[in-house]
Amino acid sequence: MARKPRFAPGGLAYHVMNRTWGDIELFEDAGDYEAFERVLAEALGEREESMRLCASCLMPNHFHLVLWPAEDGQLSRFMQWVSMTRAQRWHAHRHSGGRGHLYQSRFKSF
């Protein structure tokens, strides 16, 4: 059964977070932090020019972002791309592709 679409109108700031499954360390060293920041920069620069990143806090097994989308529905599209891209690259770097989930669930936003 498909999930109900998330209602996230544009023009508002959102505290967004996501946690890894089973307390897997998402960021083990400086290279992992840099890789996540590159994914964010790619998403902000090439994909969603009107999305604003106001703040970020990267913890070993989760992250927090404050995002300000300009359009309705933009938050979900942005986070889906960031989460999927980071998970694919994380698994590829560790040669663990196809071996389970990286994130506990879809992102949470407040």
N, C-alpha and C positions, 0 to 999 in steps of 0.2 A: 504494500500500500504506500503510495507516494505521500510525502510530508506536505503539510499545509504550507503554502507560501508565507514567508515572514513579512509582516507589514513594517516597513522602515521608510517613512517619508523622508524626502530630501530636505536639506536646509536645517537639519538638527545635528548636534554632536552626539556621538554614541561611544560609550565605553565598551569595547569589544575584547573578548578573551577566548582563548582556547587552551586546553590542557591535553597532554599526551595520554595515551592509553597505558594503564598499568605503571604509571610513574617512570616511563622510559625517559631518558635524558634527551631532550630535543637539542640542547646546546651543551656539548661536551668540552669544547675548546673555543678559542677566539675565531677560528675558521668557520665554525658553525654559526656563530653570531653574525659574522660578516656575510655568510651565504644567505641567511634570512633577510638581512638588510638589503642585499642585492635584489632578492625577489620583491621586496617591498618597493624599492626604487624602480624596478622594471614595471611593476603594476601601476605605480603612480605616474611614471613618465610616459609610458607607451600605451597603456590600456585605459587609464581613467584620469585624464588630465584635470578633470574638475573635482576629483576626490582630494580632500585635504587631510594630511596626517598632522594632528596637533601634538601628539605625544606618544611615546612608546616606552614599554618596560619589558625587557626580555629576561625571563627567569629560566633556571635549568630545565624545568619540565612544562613550562607554559609561557604565554605571552599576554600582555595587555596592550591595547592600542586605543587611542582616542581619534576617531575618524569623523569627518564631516562631509557626508555625500551631498552633492548638489541636486541630485534627481531622485525621485522615488524608485526604489528597487535597486539602486546602484550599490548599496552596502552589501547585499547578498551576492550580487555578481562579483564584486571586488573580492570579498572574503572567500568565495568558492574558488576563484582563480588562485589567490595567494595560498590557500590551504592545500589545494590539489598540486600545485606546482612545487611547493616546498616539500610535500610528502614524497612526490616522485623523485625529486632531486636528492632528498635525504636517503631514500631507499637505494637509489642508484649509487650514491657515494659509498654506502655500506655494503653494497652487493647483496641486499636483502629484498629486492623487488618481488612483489607477490607473496610476501610472507606476513600478511596481516595489516591491521590498521595502525596508523601513527597517532591519530587524534582520538580522544575519548568519544566525542560526538561532534556535531556541527558547532560552530562558534556560538557564544552567548553574547548578547548585546543588551545594554541598559541605557 
